[in-house]
Amino acid sequence: MDAASFPETADIETSSSDYAARFSGAVGQFFLKEQTRTTLQFLKYCKDKTVLDVGGGHCQLAQPLIERGYNLTITGSDPICGKRTAERLPPGSFSYLTCNSLALPFADRSFSVVLSFRLVPHADNWLGLLAELCRVAKEMVIIDYPDIRSFNLFYHLLFHLKKKMEGNTRTYRMFKRKQIAAAFAMHGLDQISFQPQFFWPMVLHRQLQNRALSASIEQPARATGLTTLFGSPIIVCATRNPVRS
């Protein structure tokens, strides 16, 4: 099967330089720092360091993982997805493979951890994608998604304004926590941890263009529990129950 016939190709856009520009500058680094911090916290509980990053051509987590000695494999749905990895990462520090995200060419439980960021909310067959992530994960799966219990509640009213302000945003699917938890539980990963990232919408932070100000308006929401209750996007870690597996 060639890449053009793969059913899920949202990572082609997230692997592009245009998409990377969304996370450039101080505010973009503010987003990525929080994403990396939360992900590394989850990874502390892994028994080994084999990691598969499905659709990870954006390289948002690759460098921190490599620096900490993780054995990293990245997949993409088109060879162009590997271009950014080759440009950004040291040769020999990772493996890259173009493949079908709905039929990953790996045996069951081949990797201790499977990551997939910036992909599930843009997948037409998100349940099929999640099933594959779970199949090849021995210990845990970590993804991110936009939660409907947040400012995303106004998504349909505000998307055109968001598009006008950001220019290169795109549509996405929103989820409820119970939806995500139920999908993981179907595949034996029923120990779930949800970590909301920000209370205020990311489009607001991008308009502020001030990392210190963004941090200052997020702090009260974290302290009062608003972020825990209504924050988005959410990084969710689903862990396989060793007793049941």
DALINFEN-V762080 format. One record per residue. N is the residue number from 1. RES is the residue in one small letter. OMEGA is omega in radians with two decimals (* if undefined). BURIAL is b if it has 16 or more other C-alpha atoms within 10 Angstrom, else e. D_LAST is the distance of its C-alpha to the last C-alpha in Angstrom with 1 decimal. Layout:
# DALINFEN-V762080
N:RES:OMEGA:BURIAL:D_LAST / N:RES:OMEGA:BURIAL:D_LAST
This chain:
# DALINFEN-V762080
1:m:3.11:e:32.3 / 2:d:-3.02:e:34.4 / 3:a:-3.08:e:33.6 / 4:a:-3.10:e:36.0 / 5:s:3.10:e:34.0 / 6:f:-3.05:e:30.7 / 7:p:-3.11:e:29.8 / 8:e:-3.04:b:28.8 / 9:t:-3.12:b:31.2 / 10:a:-3.11:b:31.5 / 11:d:3.06:b:30.8 / 12:i:3.12:b:34.2 / 13:e:-3.09:b:35.9 / 14:t:3.08:b:33.7 / 15:s:-3.03:b:34.4 / 16:s:3.08:b:38.1 / 17:s:3.13:e:40.7 / 18:d:3.13:e:41.7 / 19:y:3.13:e:38.3 / 20:a:-3.13:b:38.3 / 21:a:3.10:e:41.6 / 22:r:-3.10:b:39.9 / 23:f:3.08:b:38.4 / 24:s:3.12:e:41.5 / 25:g:-3.03:e:43.7 / 26:a:-3.11:e:43.2 / 27:v:3.08:b:41.4 / 28:g:3.10:b:39.0 / 29:q:3.05:e:38.2 / 30:f:3.09:b:37.7 / 31:f:-3.05:b:35.0 / 32:l:3.13:b:33.3 / 33:k:3.13:e:33.5 / 34:e:3.10:e:31.7 / 35:q:-3.13:b:29.0 / 36:t:-3.13:e:28.6 / 37:r:-3.12:e:28.7 / 38:t:-3.13:b:25.9 / 39:t:3.14:b:23.6 / 40:l:3.07:e:24.3 / 41:q:3.10:e:23.6 / 42:f:-3.06:b:20.0 / 43:l:3.12:b:19.7 / 44:k:-3.05:e:20.9 / 45:y:-3.14:e:17.4 / 46:c:-3.12:e:16.0 / 47:k:3.07:e:15.7 / 48:d:-2.96:e:17.5 / 49:k:3.05:b:20.0 / 50:t:-3.06:b:19.0 / 51:v:3.01:b:19.6 / 52:l:3.11:b:20.2 / 53:d:-3.08:b:22.7 / 54:v:-3.08:b:22.9 / 55:g:-3.02:b:26.5 / 56:g:3.13:b:27.4 / 57:g:3.06:b:30.9 / 58:h:3.07:b:32.3 / 59:c:-3.09:b:31.3 / 60:q:-3.12:b:31.0 / 61:l:-3.00:b:28.3 / 62:a:-3.06:b:28.9 / 63:q:3.09:b:31.6 / 64:p:3.14:e:30.0 / 65:l:3.13:b:26.9 / 66:i:-3.13:e:29.1 / 67:e:-3.12:e:31.3 / 68:r:3.00:e:28.4 / 69:g:3.11:e:27.3 / 70:y:3.06:b:24.3 / 71:n:-2.91:b:23.9 / 72:l:2.98:b:24.4 / 73:t:-3.13:b:24.2 / 74:i:3.06:b:25.8 / 75:t:3.06:b:26.0 / 76:g:-3.10:b:28.8 / 77:s:-3.14:b:30.0 / 78:d:3.12:b:33.4 / 79:p:3.14:e:35.0 / 80:i:3.11:b:36.9 / 81:c:3.11:b:33.6 / 82:g:-3.10:b:33.7 / 83:k:-3.12:e:37.3 / 84:r:3.12:b:36.5 / 85:t:-3.13:b:34.0 / 86:a:-3.13:b:36.6 / 87:e:-2.99:e:39.3 / 88:r:-2.97:e:37.4 / 89:l:-3.14:e:35.2 / 90:p:3.10:e:36.4 / 91:p:3.11:e:36.4 / 92:g:-3.09:e:33.7 / 93:s:-3.09:e:31.6 / 94:f:3.01:b:29.0 / 95:s:3.10:e:28.2 / 96:y:3.13:b:29.0 / 97:l:3.01:b:28.2 / 98:t:-3.08:b:29.6 / 99:c:3.11:b:27.2 / 100:n:-3.11:b:26.0 / 101:s:3.12:b:23.6 / 102:l:3.10:b:22.4 / 103:a:-3.07:e:21.7 / 104:l:-3.05:b:20.8 / 105:p:-3.13:e:21.8 / 106:f:3.11:e:18.8 / 107:a:3.09:e:16.0 / 108:d:3.06:e:12.4 / 109:r:3.14:b:11.1 / 110:s:-3.06:b:14.6 / 111:f:3.09:b:15.2 / 112:s:-3.10:b:13.9 / 113:v:3.01:b:15.5 / 114:v:3.10:b:16.9 / 115:l:2.95:b:20.0 / 116:s:-3.13:b:22.2 / 117:f:3.11:b:25.3 / 118:r:-3.06:b:28.3 / 119:l:-3.04:b:26.7 / 120:v:-3.12:b:24.6 / 121:p:-3.11:b:27.6 / 122:h:-3.11:b:29.7 / 123:a:3.06:b:27.5 / 124:d:3.12:e:28.7 / 125:n:-3.05:e:25.4 / 126:w:3.10:b:23.3 / 127:l:3.08:e:20.5 / 128:g:3.10:e:20.4 / 129:l:-3.14:b:20.5 / 130:l:3.11:b:17.7 / 131:a:3.13:b:15.5 / 132:e:3.10:b:16.5 / 133:l:3.14:b:15.9 / 134:c:-3.09:b:12.2 / 135:r:-3.04:b:11.9 / 136:v:-3.13:b:13.4 / 137:a:3.11:b:11.8 / 138:k:-3.06:b:9.6 / 139:e:-3.04:b:10.1 / 140:m:3.02:b:12.3 / 141:v:3.12:b:14.8 / 142:i:3.10:b:18.3 / 143:i:2.96:b:21.0 / 144:d:3.14:b:24.3 / 145:y:3.05:b:26.0 / 146:p:-3.10:b:29.2 / 147:d:-3.12:b:28.8 / 148:i:3.13:b:31.3 / 149:r:-3.07:e:31.8 / 150:s:3.04:b:34.1 / 151:f:3.06:b:37.3 / 152:n:3.08:b:35.6 / 153:l:-3.12:e:36.7 / 154:f:-3.06:e:40.0 / 155:y:-3.05:b:38.6 / 156:h:3.12:e:40.7 / 157:l:-2.97:e:43.8 / 158:l:-3.03:e:43.6 / 159:f:-3.11:e:42.0 / 160:h:3.07:e:45.4 / 161:l:3.11:e:46.7 / 162:k:3.13:b:43.6 / 163:k:-3.14:e:44.3 / 164:k:-3.09:e:47.9 / 165:m:-3.06:e:47.2 / 166:e:3.10:e:44.4 / 167:g:-3.02:e:45.6 / 168:n:3.05:e:42.5 / 169:t:-3.13:e:39.9 / 170:r:-3.13:e:38.0 / 171:t:3.14:e:36.4 / 172:y:3.11:b:32.8 / 173:r:3.07:e:30.4 / 174:m:-3.07:b:29.7 / 175:f:2.92:e:26.7 / 176:k:-3.12:e:26.0 / 177:r:-3.11:b:23.2 / 178:k:3.07:e:21.8 / 179:q:-3.12:e:21.9 / 180:i:-3.12:b:19.8 / 181:a:-3.13:b:17.3 / 182:a:-3.14:e:17.0 / 183:a:3.10:b:16.6 / 184:f:-3.10:b:13.6 / 185:a:3.10:b:12.0 / 186:m:-3.07:e:12.4 / 187:h:3.03:b:9.9 / 188:g:3.09:b:7.1 / 189:l:-2.99:b:9.2 / 190:d:2.97:b:10.9 / 191:q:-2.94:e:12.4 / 192:i:3.04:b:15.6 / 193:s:3.13:e:18.7 / 194:f:3.12:b:21.9 / 195:q:3.08:b:24.8 / 196:p:-3.04:b:28.0 / 197:q:-3.05:b:30.3 / 198:f:3.05:b:33.8 / 199:f:-3.12:b:35.7 / 200:w:-3.09:b:38.7 / 201:p:-3.08:e:38.2 / 202:m:3.13:b:38.0 / 203:v:3.09:e:41.2 / 204:l:3.13:e:43.1 / 205:h:3.14:b:42.1 / 206:r:3.12:b:43.1 / 207:q:3.12:e:46.5 / 208:l:3.14:e:47.1 / 209:q:-3.13:e:46.6 / 210:n:-3.06:e:46.6 / 211:r:-3.12:b:43.6 / 212:a:3.13:e:45.2 / 213:l:3.10:e:46.0 / 214:s:3.13:b:42.5 / 215:a:-3.08:e:41.0 / 216:s:3.14:e:43.6 / 217:i:3.08:e:43.0 / 218:e:-3.03:b:39.2 / 219:q:3.13:e:39.5 / 220:p:3.13:e:40.9 / 221:a:3.08:b:38.2 / 222:r:-3.07:b:35.5 / 223:a:-3.10:e:37.4 / 224:t:3.13:e:37.8 / 225:g:3.14:e:34.3 / 226:l:3.14:b:35.4 / 227:t:3.12:b:33.1 / 228:t:-3.08:b:30.0 / 229:l:-2.95:e:31.1 / 230:f:-3.09:b:32.7 / 231:g:3.11:b:31.9 / 232:s:-0.06:b:30.9 / 233:p:3.14:b:29.5 / 234:i:2.95:b:26.2 / 235:i:-3.11:b:23.7 / 236:v:3.09:b:20.2 / 237:c:3.11:b:17.1 / 238:a:-3.05:b:13.7 / 239:t:3.13:b:10.9 / 240:r:3.10:b:7.2 / 241:n:-3.05:e:6.2 / 242:p:-3.14:e:5.1 / 243:v:-3.06:e:5.7 / 244:r:-3.08:e:3.8 / 245:s:*:e:0.0
